[in-house]
């Protein structure tokens, strides 16, 4: 598989569960995952377990229909950028949001070694308060 195909598989599976399985299949054990400053789950997480605990589990439990809708991809050797829109409704406030986002993925030898999020956090934070 190409790097682009690997990353597309983390977004374009038939379900969130399939996307998660595709991610788990290709992540390096020491993947570095960076959630943007200002984003509710901001931080640097190492390894899939830390990412799942601090990001994915919280998104699943705190939001209704939280999703990333990709609009396109840019690939350049060991880097792939996915860009599009986040959306969802925060359970506590019942407020909906939509925000522009880009994800920068880095791969080495067919393994995902890092992820960095770039997002307009204002709409996300507004939905939470």
C-alpha positions as semicolon CSV with decimal commas, in nm:
position;residue;x (nm);y (nm);z (nm)
1;X;0,000;0,000;0,000
2;X;0,109;0,356;-0,061
3;X;0,132;0,606;0,224
4;X;-0,171;0,784;0,081
5;X;-0,374;0,461;0,076
6;X;-0,276;0,386;0,437
7;X;-0,397;0,728;0,555
8;X;-0,715;0,719;0,347
9;X;-0,793;0,389;0,519
10;X;-0,800;0,563;0,857
11;X;-1,082;0,791;0,735
12;X;-1,270;0,611;0,460
13;X;-1,353;0,272;0,609
14;X;-1,713;0,159;0,630
15;X;-1,738;0,261;0,997
16;X;-1,549;0,430;1,279
17;X;-1,453;0,084;1,405
18;X;-1,303;-0,007;1,068
19;X;-1,113;0,323;1,057
20;X;-0,976;0,249;1,406
21;X;-0,867;-0,099;1,302
22;X;-0,693;0,042;0,997
23;X;-0,513;0,296;1,215
24;X;-0,408;0,031;1,467
25;X;-0,278;-0,189;1,185
26;X;-0,034;0,076;1,062
27;X;0,075;0,280;1,365
28;X;0,428;0,245;1,493
29;X;0,450;0,144;1,859
30;X;0,602;0,481;1,943
31;X;0,374;0,700;1,730
32;X;0,376;1,063;1,841
33;X;0,027;1,218;1,831
34;X;-0,008;1,595;1,872
35;X;-0,344;1,757;1,937
36;X;-0,329;2,133;1,871
37;X;-0,288;2,394;2,144
38;X;-0,626;2,543;2,223
39;X;-0,807;2,222;2,131
40;X;-0,989;2,056;2,425
41;X;-0,765;1,747;2,412
42;X;-0,444;1,939;2,342
43;X;-0,123;1,756;2,413
44;X;0,140;1,517;2,293
45;X;0,063;1,148;2,329
46;X;0,296;0,858;2,258
47;X;0,162;0,518;2,162
48;X;-0,183;0,402;2,057
49;X;-0,296;0,329;2,414
50;X;-0,230;0,689;2,525
51;X;-0,401;0,824;2,213
52;X;-0,705;0,604;2,266
53;X;-0,735;0,700;2,633
54;X;-0,677;1,074;2,595
55;X;-0,838;1,143;2,259
56;X;-1,059;0,874;2,102
57;X;-1,233;0,756;2,420
58;X;-1,311;1,113;2,520
59;X;-1,443;1,203;2,175
60;X;-1,666;0,896;2,181
61;X;-1,802;0,961;2,530
62;X;-1,834;1,341;2,526
63;X;-1,976;1,407;2,179
64;X;-2,268;1,303;1,961
65;X;-2,175;1,222;1,601
66;X;-1,826;1,371;1,630
67;X;-1,654;1,318;1,298
68;X;-1,393;1,434;1,054
69;X;-1,516;1,468;0,697
70;X;-1,217;1,465;0,462
71;X;-1,231;1,687;0,156
72;X;-0,894;1,597;0,010
73;X;-0,541;1,474;0,059
74;X;-0,193;1,589;-0,034
75;X;0,091;1,338;-0,042
76;X;0,464;1,407;-0,061
77;X;0,695;1,109;-0,005
78;X;0,672;1,026;0,369
79;X;0,407;1,291;0,451
80;X;0,032;1,295;0,390
81;X;-0,202;1,582;0,471
82;X;-0,574;1,522;0,508
83;X;-0,792;1,831;0,520
84;X;-1,160;1,885;0,579
85;X;-1,409;1,959;0,854
86;X;-1,477;1,841;1,208
87;X;-1,836;1,844;1,330
88;X;-2,042;1,717;1,618
89;X;-2,262;1,806;1,913
90;X;-2,126;1,833;2,266
91;X;-2,342;1,618;2,496
92;X;-2,341;1,846;2,800
93;X;-2,439;2,169;2,620
94;X;-2,617;2,011;2,322
95;X;-2,436;2,266;2,101
96;X;-2,333;2,172;1,748
97;X;-2,008;2,288;1,589
98;X;-1,824;2,273;1,258
99;X;-1,454;2,359;1,227
100;X;-1,189;2,350;0,955
101;X;-0,900;2,111;1,015
102;X;-0,589;1,961;0,861
103;X;-0,396;1,654;0,977
104;X;-0,029;1,604;0,899
105;X;0,074;1,238;0,900
106;X;0,433;1,114;0,874
107;X;0,516;0,758;0,778
108;X;0,830;0,548;0,763
109;X;0,851;0,208;0,597
110;X;0,473;0,177;0,579
111;X;0,419;0,265;0,947
112;X;0,259;0,583;1,083
113;X;0,518;0,750;1,305
114;X;0,344;1,081;1,379
115;X;0,024;1,280;1,353
116;X;-0,021;1,654;1,403
117;X;-0,353;1,835;1,415
118;X;-0,413;2,190;1,288
119;X;-0,764;2,312;1,374
120;X;-0,976;2,619;1,430
121;X;-1,046;2,539;1,798
122;X;-1,278;2,834;1,863
123;X;-1,597;2,667;1,734
124;X;-1,512;2,346;1,924
125;X;-1,456;2,528;2,252
126;X;-1,768;2,740;2,198
127;X;-1,978;2,423;2,170
128;X;-1,840;2,300;2,502
129;X;-1,928;2,612;2,704
